[in-house]
Amino acid sequence: MVAPECGRHKRPPRDGDGSAERWWQKVDSEGAIFINRDGDLFAHVLQFMRDGKRAVLPERIDILKQLIRESEFFGMESWKGVLTEQLETAERNENETTMKIAQNS
């Protein structure tokens, strides 16, 4: 796994359920790692690995929740923190918009 902060490869930490460890062990005879995850979401994972906190995050709440699950799966705690902050902002914005609509009705 690439640690965005330092650009080095490292083995992911073991989660409570071992999920991060399990994905790392799926290596074929040529050393390629097979990761059976959603390709659209994995594009965001790769972007964060490449760009770190400069990566562009989606604003949709449903996508952010899915990405938080991906961050947990891959053991990417720093990214989980960034995603959680983005999710809180998106939910706050949605609540404010809903309140404004209700007030104008």
N, C-alpha and C positions, 0 to 999 in steps of 0.2 A: 504494500500500500504506500502511496505517496503521502508524506506529511507535508501539507502546503506551507507550513511555517518554515520548514528547513529544506524542502526539496529532496529529502532522502527517502529511500524505500525502507519500510519497516513492517514487521508482522503486526497485525491488528491485535488489540487487547482482547482477552476472552471475556465475553459478556456473561451475565448470569445464566443464560440458557445455552451458551456456547455457540451462538449463531455466527459471530464474527470468525470464530475459529473454524467452523464447518466450511464456510465459503472458501477460505484460504486453502483447505486441504484438497479441493477439487482440481488437481493438476494432471494434465495428460502426460503421455510418454515423452513429449517434446518440451515439457515445462510450461506450456500455456495454461493459464488459469481460466476455467470455465465458470462464469458467473451467471446464474439463471435468475435474472432480475428484469424488471420492466425497462426496456431500452430508452423510452422517452425520459423516464426519471434518471436513468443512469447517465444521460447526457449532462444533467445538472451535477451529478456526483463528479464526473470528469472535469467539468468546468471549475468546480471548487478545488479539486486537486491541483489543477493547473494555475488558477488565479488567486486562490485563497479568499480572503474577505473582500477582495475586489470583484468577485463573481457577481453577475447580475442575478437577482432572485425574482421569482415570480411573485405576483401580488395575490393570486387566487388562494383562498383559504384551504380549499380541498387539496390543491397541489402541495402547499406548504406542509400540511399534515402528512401527506404521503412521503415527502422528502425527509421529514423528521423520522419517520419509520426507517427510511433508507439509511439515514445517518446512524441510527441505532444498530441496524444490521451490520454496517461496515465498521462500527466502533469509532466513528468520527465525532468525538465529543465537542471539539471546537466548532465544527459546522453545525452541530445540533443547537448550540447556544445562539449562533447567528440566525438560524432558521426560527428558533423560538421567539427571538426578538422581532423578527419580521412578521411572524404569525400574530403576535400580540398587537403590533401596529395595524395589521390588516383587519383584525377583529375589532379594534377600537374604531377604525375608520368606517367599517361597515355599520357598527352600532350608531355612530354619529349620523351617518346618512339615513339610517332607518328612523331615527328620532326626528330628523328634519322633515322627512316625508310625512311622518305621523302628525307633526305639528301643523303642516300645511294642508292637511286633509280636512 
